[in-house]
Amino acid sequence: MQVVPNDYVQGRIAYTSDRAGTFDIWLYRPQDGFNFQLTKGLGAEFSVPYWSPDSRRVAFIGVGNVVYLIDTVTFRAARIDQIEPYSLLDWSPNSKFLALKVGSLKPAAGSFTRTQETL
């Protein structure tokens, strides 16, 4: 289980778990102990949820190394792109852009690639 607490507005924690049989992204609300399965069949054992700074969306790399965005208000999922294994994601401070670092087991010089997608 990988836990990423970052929703400071509502106090939710996003985490990856196989508690329902397959790896997916879950939300946990510590105030009342409520767990909610955010994805079904999209997560992978290596998925790490990245909260947007405005606490509205969660980005993660899922099955097949596909980048997904989940809106935690509407629960809509958007498939963004398929990327290389061992890549990392990060949000811009205004929550409008998502950056990725393309990586490998042996990082090469100049392996950082920044992409911007208006959300």
C-alpha positions in Angstrom: 0.0 0.0 0.0 1.3 3.4 -0.9 -0.2 6.4 0.8 0.0 10.0 -0.3 -1.8 12.5 2.0 -2.2 15.8 0.3 -5.8 16.9 0.3 -5.5 19.6 2.8 -9.0 21.0 2.1 -11.0 17.9 3.0 -8.4 15.9 4.8 -8.6 12.9 2.4 -5.7 10.5 1.8 -5.2 8.9 -1.6 -3.6 5.4 -1.6 -3.0 2.4 -3.8 -4.3 -0.9 -2.5 -5.4 -4.3 -3.7 -8.0 -4.6 -0.9 -10.8 -5.3 -3.5 -8.7 -7.9 -5.4 -6.9 -5.7 -7.9 -4.7 -2.7 -7.4 -6.6 0.6 -7.6 -6.6 4.1 -6.2 -8.6 4.6 -3.0 -9.5 7.6 -0.8 -9.5 7.5 2.9 -11.2 10.0 5.2 -9.5 9.9 8.6 -12.3 11.9 10.3 -14.7 9.0 10.1 -12.6 6.0 8.8 -14.4 5.9 5.4 -12.6 4.2 2.5 -13.8 4.8 -1.1 -12.6 3.0 -4.2 -11.8 5.8 -6.7 -10.8 3.6 -9.7 -11.8 0.1 -10.9 -9.3 -1.8 -13.0 -7.1 1.2 -13.8 -4.4 1.0 -11.0 -1.3 -1.1 -10.8 0.9 -2.2 -7.9 3.3 0.6 -8.8 0.6 3.4 -9.0 1.3 6.4 -6.9 -1.5 9.0 -6.6 -0.5 12.6 -7.1 -2.9 15.2 -5.7 -3.4 18.4 -7.6 -2.6 21.5 -5.4 -6.3 22.5 -5.5 -7.2 19.0 -4.1 -9.6 18.4 -6.9 -7.8 15.8 -9.1 -5.6 12.9 -8.6 -3.1 11.8 -11.3 -1.4 8.5 -11.4 0.3 6.0 -13.7 -1.8 2.9 -14.1 -2.1 -0.3 -16.0 0.0 -0.3 -19.2 1.9 2.8 -18.0 -1.1 5.0 -18.9 -1.4 8.4 -17.1 -4.9 9.0 -15.7 -6.5 12.0 -14.1 -9.5 11.4 -11.8 -11.7 14.3 -10.8 -12.6 13.7 -7.1 -15.8 15.7 -7.4 -17.4 14.2 -10.5 -15.4 10.9 -10.4 -14.7 11.2 -14.1 -11.5 9.6 -15.3 -9.4 10.9 -18.2 -6.8 8.9 -20.0 -3.9 11.3 -20.7 -1.0 9.4 -22.3 1.0 6.2 -22.3 4.5 6.8 -21.0 7.7 4.9 -20.3 8.0 2.8 -17.1 9.7 4.4 -14.1 8.3 7.9 -14.9 7.2 10.4 -12.2 4.5 13.0 -12.2 4.2 16.4 -10.6 1.6 19.2 -10.7 2.1 22.9 -11.4 1.3 25.1 -8.4 -1.9 26.4 -10.1 -3.2 22.8 -10.8 -3.4 23.5 -14.6 -0.4 21.6 -15.8 1.0 18.1 -15.2 4.7 17.5 -15.7 6.4 14.1 -16.1 9.9 12.9 -15.7 10.7 10.0 -18.0 13.0 7.7 -16.2 14.6 4.3 -16.3 16.6 2.0 -14.1 19.7 3.7 -15.3 18.9 7.4 -15.6 20.6 9.0 -18.6 21.9 12.5 -18.8 19.1 14.8 -20.1 16.4 12.3 -19.4 14.0 14.9 -17.9 11.2 15.7 -20.3 8.6 18.3 -19.4 5.3 18.3 -21.0 2.4 20.6 -20.3 -1.2 19.9 -20.9 -3.9 22.4 -20.1 -6.4 20.7 -17.9 
